[in-house]
Each structure stands twice: as C-alpha cells, then as structure tokens.
Amino acid sequence: MRLLVSAALLLLSSPVLANTVLMDNQVHETVLDNGMKVIVKEDHRAPIMVSQVWYKVGASYEPDGITGISHALEHMMFKGTPSHPPGEFSRIIAANGGTENAFTGRDYTAYFQTMSSDRLGIAFELEADRMRHLSLPAEEFAKEIEVVKEERRLRTEDKPTGQLYEQFAAVAYRSLPYANPVIGWMNDLDHLQVEDLADWYRLWYAPNNATLVVVGDVDPKAVFDLAKKYFGPLKQERIPTLKPLREPPQKGETRSVVKIPANEPYLVMGYKTPAMTTAQRAWEPYALEMLAAILDGGNSARFSKNLVRGSEVAVSAGAEYNAYTRLPGMLTLDGTPARGHSITDLEKALREEITRLRSEPVPEEELERVRTQVIAAKVFELDSVFYQAMQIGMLETIGLDWSVMDRYVEALKQVTPEQVREVAQRYLTDENLTVTRLDPLPIESGKSVRGSAGGRHGG
C-alpha cells in the first residue's frame, strides 16, 4: 500500500497529469427521446462493465407521514414484474456471472449490476422492465416492510450512535428534510401501505427522472443503441417541480442530550455549511473539504496528532464534510473521550482546534501535504469502475454535471490558507452550531449494545 501511495504522490506532482487524472475525455452522453439521460465512460482495462440506473428521488423528497418510502420501494424493486416473477431478476444476473444491488440516499436511489461487458443487454432488459412494470403484491409488501423495520431496529434502536445521529439531525435541521432518517421513522413504517408505494413508484420511476450510467469495457455507440432499444419505448411521467428549499439562519447554539444504555459517551457537533449546489462562492466547498482534511486526514492530521496522541483527551475524533448534496448540509465533528476525560473536556479540545483555524492561517506546507493526500485518495477511489460510475451518477442526480470531477484537482490546487480561515470564520461559529452528546446509562446485565461508540451513522 505504501508503494501505491508513493506512486500516486509522484503522479500528482506532475502539473500536466494532475489536471486529467480524475476524469478523461472518454465520457459520452446522449438523451433519449423520452428524456432519459445516458452517460458512458470507457475503461478498457478489464472486460467488465458497471451499469447503474439513478433516480432523482430519495429521503429528502419525502413528505411527513411517509418517511422511508424511497428505501421501502427499493426493497420492493426486487419483487418482480409480470415478465419476471419474484427472485428471477437476481437469478438471471447471477446465472450470467454478475452481481447486483441497490442503495437509497437522501437525494437519490440507485440500482446497479456488475457483469461481463458482453452481458450489458441483459442488465438493460431487466432494469427497463422494472422501471415501469413493477409488480407490488400486497403479501410481498407485508413481509418486506417487516424486513425494513428490523433493519431500522438493528441500525438505530439497538445502536447508541444510531440513536445519537438520528436525534442530532432531527434537532439540527429546522426546515430541510435532512432532519428525517433515510430509513424512515418507525411510526411512518408502521402505517405505510402498498398503495403509497404504488403512487410513489408511478410518480418518480420514469425515464425522464432517471440517469443511466455505464462504465467499463464498452463501445459508447453500442451502449446508446441498447439503451434506445430497451429504455426508449418507456413512457415519460409528469415529474413534480420541486420548490427551492433552504434552511433558515440559525440564531444560536442548539444542544441536546441522548440518555440511553451504552458503553461509552459520544459527542457530535455540526456547523451548517453550503454544498456545491448551493454555495454562493464556488471555491467555498473546496475550502471546507480541505478544512475537514486538515482536522481529520489521517495520522498526521490535527485531531489525531493533538487530541488522540498529544493531549490524549480523545480515543477517537473525526471531521466530515460532503460537498455533493442536493441541499445545504453540515460540517460535523465527532469523538469519544479517553478514559479519565469527560465529554466536556473533549468538546473544549475540539473547539480549541476550530478557534485555531479561525485565528491562524494554515501553514502552506501543511496545506500542501493535506491537498496531496485528498487528491491521492480521490485518485484511488476512481480506479474502480464502480466508483467512477457512482461519481457520475451522483453528480448528475443532485443537479450538477459529471464534468465537475474534471475540475476537482484544479479547484483544490487553488485553495489558499486564507480561504480556509475565511470559511472557518464564516461558518464555524457558535451561533451556527448544533451539539448532541450521548450520556451512557448502565447496561443491564446480560445485554449487549451494538456500536456503542465510534464511527458515523450511515444513511
């Protein structure tokens, strides 16, 4: 692994290569007559391909009362069509040597297959069939919604950090639907009906609300021809025009406490920040990404160096920022105090690191080291055909263009120490802060607690 990292750093030291390493010009796109966008990226290193269908719908589209419906529908998308009974989709993919799955996020739902390149038509035929012809048998839904509820219990009810992050988001967001969990609130799952899923499916699962992404050892023209053959006949749907959503300015620090049985205390702090889709100044998301990496970019980053190994106030401490969201989000800090230290000690230490960023420019040498690490990490991510397709689909689905990745390296190279300090001063303020801490209660004898400390709660 050390040799690979060294190779990446040498590659990125070249000013010519650094601007082209993330994406090249072998990306082709078209729009079918029914409004479906098709994007193809050639990667001929191996005779495989990844096919992904991205729908512009996820948890942030859901109104109160039916939270979790996008994720529940994702489960039901594997329950068959009139042409392919339940279980046949996965059986056909497996019989052709492929793998398939799906995921639901706050801003999208996506379905994918990884197969030999010469099996692309099989993936297209199956995906096109369930895009508009899904069967939703009531008896299958009754069983599958129980699976979803059990998944929620495992990820949230039985997991202290899951409960912590769920309350944190619910308290932090006043207006944005990011306050709701992707998996949905249990009360909504209890009252969800198969008719709700049928309406949601008809409304959002249409070619003019989808992006088809194919990456791998493929010929773009052949992919476009296959897409036209299988997806072209599908009818459009009238997709709702969404009202613009923004979070009202926060007028002061918000705090909450979660008291549940757990092994260790835990802390999460969040500052409201813009995303790439909402930033008034285009450079700000890149400066925020660099800021997060300065704090939590490996063993040489400030949290690890100063809080975990230095003062030893924390067992773990992290920072996270996602520039690629449909709506504005947050830069979050989290951690677990070390034995002999309290949550208050940890919060004080985290705040001191933020104060330092606000008051002192990051040394140029430190910024350059962090920049190189961030870019190298992105290079290795995009070495995967699956991740290449995922980046393209995600960018397109949240309202950006895949070519944003072409500008990624250059944009990071332009971030200055003063810009890092400026976003810290503008966004990382107490007035803009939400704090939630986990105060552990005793665990009953004989009971175990999943994920009682450390790690972020996935969506």
N, C-alpha and C positions, 0 to 999 in steps of 0.2 A: 504494500500500500504506500510506503514511503517513497518508493521509486515512481509510482504513478503520480503522486502529488508533486514530486520534483519535476516530472515531465510536464505537468500542467503549468507549473510556475514558469518553466522555460518557454513554453508555448505562448503564455500570456505576456511575456516580456517583449515579444515582437510587436511593434506598433501596427504592422500590416495585418498579421494574423489575428490579433486581439479583437479587431473590429468585425471579423467574419466568423469567429469560432462558434458562436451560438446557433446561428442560422445561416444557410447559404441560399443561393438563388434557385435551388431546385424545388421551390414551392409553387404549385399551380392551383388555380381555383376557378370555379365556374358557379353559376347559379342556374338551377333547373327552371323550367317554365312554371312550375308550381311554387317557386320561391325557396326551395331547399338549397342551401349553400354547400358546396362540395370542395374540400381542400385536400390536396395530395402533396406529400413530401417524399421525394425519392431518397432511399437509403439502401444501397445495394450491397452492403457488407455481408448480409446473410439472406438466404432465400425464405424470409418470413415477412409477415406484414401484421400491423395492428389496425383494426377497423373500429372506430368509435362513433357513436351517434350521441350528440349532445343536444338536450332540450333546454330551452330558456325557461326553466321553471324549477323552483326549489323551495326550501323552507321560508325564504324571505318573501315569497309570493302569496303565502297562505294567510287568509283572514282568521281572526279569532274564532274558535269553535271547531275548526278542522285542522289544527296544527298537527303535523306528522303525516298529512295525507300524501305528500310527494314521496316520502320514504315508503309508506304502505303500498302505494301504487307500484313503486319499483319492485317490491316483493311479488306483486301480482302479475308483473310483466313476464314472469317465467311460468305462468299457469296455463299457457296455451291459447290457440286460436282455433276457429273451425277447421283450418287446414292442418294444424299441428297440435295434437292433444297435449295435455299436461305432461311435462317431462321430455317431450320429443325434441324440443329446442336444444337442451343440454346434451341429449343423447347424440344428436346429429353432429354437433360441434365436436364432441369427444371422439366419435367414430371417425372423424376426419383429422384427428390428431391435434385438435385445437383446445384452447381454454377460453372461458368466457365468464363475465361477471358484470356488476354494475355498482354504482355508488350515487348517493344523494348528498348534496351540499346545501349551503344556504342559498346559493344563486343558480344552481343547475342540477340536472340529473343526467347521468351518462351511462351508456351501455357499450360494452366492448368485447371484441374477440381477438385472440392472437392465434394465427394459423399460418400454414404454408401459403406462400403467395398465390399459388395456383388454386386455392380454395376460396378466394375472395367472393366469388359469385354466390357461394353457399351462405356466407355471412350476410350478404346484402339481401338475399331472398328471404331469410328468416327475419331480419330486422324490419324490412319493408312490410312483411306480413303483420307483425305485431304493432307496427306504428299506427295502423288504422283499423285493425280487425281483431283486437284483443278480446278474448272471452273473459268474463268476470263472473264465474259461477258463485252463487251465494254461499254454497257449502265450502268451497275452497277459501273464500274470504274469511269465513268464520274461523277456520283453522289457522290461516296465515296471520290474522290480526293478533291471535294469541301468541304467535311466534314473535311478532313485533313487540308486544307488551313484555314478554320475557326478556327480549334484548334490552329494552329500556331498564328493566329491573337490574340486569347484570351491569349495565354501563352507568347507571345513575343511582337508583335506590340503594344498591348494595355496594356502592363505591363512594367513599367520602369525598374524594376530589371531584367526582362527577357531580355530586350534590353541590359542592362549593362553586364550581364553574357555572352551573345552571342558575344558582341564585345570583352570582356575580353579574351575569349577562342580564338577567331579569331586572336587576336594580340599576345597572349602568345605563341602559337604553330607555329613554322616556318615550320615544316615538317610533324608532326604527324597529322593524320586525326581527332584527337580530336578537331581540330580547327573548325570542322563543327558541326552544331547543329543536334541532333538526329532526330528532326522533318524535317530537311532539309531547305535549302534556298528557299525562295518563288519563285525566278526565275526558279529553278530546278523543283519545284512542278508544276509551270505553264506549263512547257514543257514536263512533264513526260507522257509517253504513256503506254497503257496497254500492248503493245509488250515488253516494257522494263521490266515490272513486270513478264511477262511470262518467259523471259530469266533468270531473277534473281531467280525466283522460281525453274526453272529446274536446275540451277547451284548449288544452295545451299540446297534446301529442299529435302534431300535424307537420307536414314537410316544411311549411313556411315558418315554423317555430323551431327548426332543427338545423344543426350543422353536422355534416358527415365529414369525418377526418380519417384519412388513410395514410399511414407512414410505413415505408418498408421497400422491399424489392419489387416495385410495381412500375408499370408504364402509365403515366397520367391519362393519356387518351383512352386506354383500355378501361381504366377506373371510371372515367367520365361516361363511357359507353354503358358500362354495367350499372352505374348509378341511374342513368336515364332509363334503362330497361326496367329496373326493379322499383325505384322510387318515383320515377317520372309520372306514372299513371295515378299516383295518390292525390286525392283532392285536398285543396287548401282548407284552412279553417279561419274564421274571423277571430284573430288574436286580440284580446283586450289591450287597449292603450293604457299603460300604467301612468299614474300621476307621479310627479317627481317627489321623492321622499328625502327629507333631511332631518337631522337631529337638532332640536332647539339648543341654543347655547346653554351650557351648564353654568349655574350661578354659584357653585360652591362645592366643596368636597362632600362626597357621599360615602357613608360607611355602613357596613352590615356585618353580622356575625352568624356563622353556622355552627350550632352546637349539636354534635352527633357523636356516637361511638366511633373512635378512630385510634390508631396507634400513636400518631404524631400530629402536632399543629402544622398548619399550612397557611400561606399568605398569597394573595393575588392582588395586584394593583394595576389599574388600567387608565390610560390617558387617551381621550378622544383625539383621533387624527384623521386626516384626509386619506383617501386612496387614489390610485392612478386615475380613476374615473371621475373623481370629484375635486382634485387639487386645483386651486386657482393658479398656483405657480408650478410648472411642470417638474421642476427639479426637487420639490419637497419630498415626494415619496422615496426618491433615491437617497436623499439625505437621511430620512428616517430609517431606511433599510441599513445604511451604513452605521447609524447610531445604535441600532439594536445589535449589530455585529460587534461593535466596539465593546458593548457591555457583555455580550454572550456569544462570542465567536470562537469557542474552543478554550484550551487550557491556558493560552496566553491572554485571553480577554479579561476585562477588568473584574467582572464578578468572580471568576474562578481564581484570578490572581490575588484580589484584595479581600474577598469575603469568605471564600472557601479555604484557600491555602494561607492567606495572610492573617487576617484577624480571627479566622476560624469561627465566625459568627453564624455561618450557614453550612448545612450539609450539602445543600444544592441551592442554586439561584440561577434564574434564567430570564431572558428577554425575548419577546416575539413581536414581529410586525409583518402584516400581509398587505402588500401594496395592491394586490389584484383582487379587489372585491367590487361588487356592483354598487354598493352603498358605502358611506364612510364607516371606518372601523375604529380600532384602538391599537395602541402600542401597550403591551402588557408586560409586567414584571411578576415573577413568582418565586417562591422558595420555601424551604423548610429550615428552621433554626437548628443550630447544632446543640448538642447536649450542654446544659449549663447556660444557654441563652434563650431568651424569650422571643415571641412574635414581635414585641415592641423593639427589641434590640435589632432584629432583622429588618424591620421597616425603617428604622433610623439609618441603618447602614445602606439600604437601597436608596433612600432619599439623599444621603450624602453623595452617592455616585451621580445622581441626577443633578444635584446642585453643582457638582464639579463640571459636568458637561455644559451647564448653563453659564458658568462663570469663566471657564478656561477653554480656549481653543484646543482641539485635539492636536497633539504634535504631528507634524507632517509624516514622520517616519512611522508612527503608529497607524495613522490613517492609510498609508500606502500598504502596510502589511495586511491590514484588515481588508482593504479593497481587493488585494490579490487573492485572499482566501475566499471571499464571497464569489468572485468571478470563477475561481477554480471549482468551487462547489457546484456552480451552475453548469459548468462545462461537463462535469461528470454526470450530473442529472440528465443532461441532454445526450449523453452517449447511448441512452436507452431509447429504442424506437417507441416504446410505450410512453415514456415521459415526453418525448418530442410531440407525439400526438396529443397528450394531455395538455401541454402548454398551449398548443394551437387552439384546441377546443375550448379551454378555459378562457383564454383571452377573447376569443370571438363571442363567447356566450355572455360574458359580463359587459359587452359593449365596446371592447377595444378591438384592435386589429392584430393579427398574428405577427405583423412586422414590428410590433413593439419590441419583440425579442431581438430584432436586428440592431436596435438602438440601445440595448441594455448595457453593453460593455462601455460604449462611449459615454453614456449618461453617468455611469458610476465613476468613470475616469474624471468627469468634470466636477464631482462633488468636492467642495473645499472645507477646510476646518471651520471657517466662519459660517458656512451654510449649516453644518452640523450643530454648531452652537445656536444658530438662529432658529432652527426648528425645535431645539430643546427649550429655548426661551419662549417660543410662541405656543407650543402645545403641552410641554411637560410642566404644567403649573398645578398648584394645589386646587385652584378653582375648577380645574378640568379633570379632576382625579376621582376615581371610584376605588374604594378599598374593601375587600372582603377577606375575613380571616376565618380559619377553621379552628375552633376551640374544642379539642377532643374530650368526649365523655368516656368514662370507663367502659371497656368492652366486657360484656357478660362472659362468664367462664364457659369455655367450650365452644364459643362462637368465633369465627374468623371474619376479618374485614378485608375486602378486596381493595387493592390500590389505595391504601390509607395515606400515602404520602408520595410526593414526587410525580413528575410527569403531567403533561397538559391533557385536558379532557378533549378527546376527538369529537368532531361533529357528525 
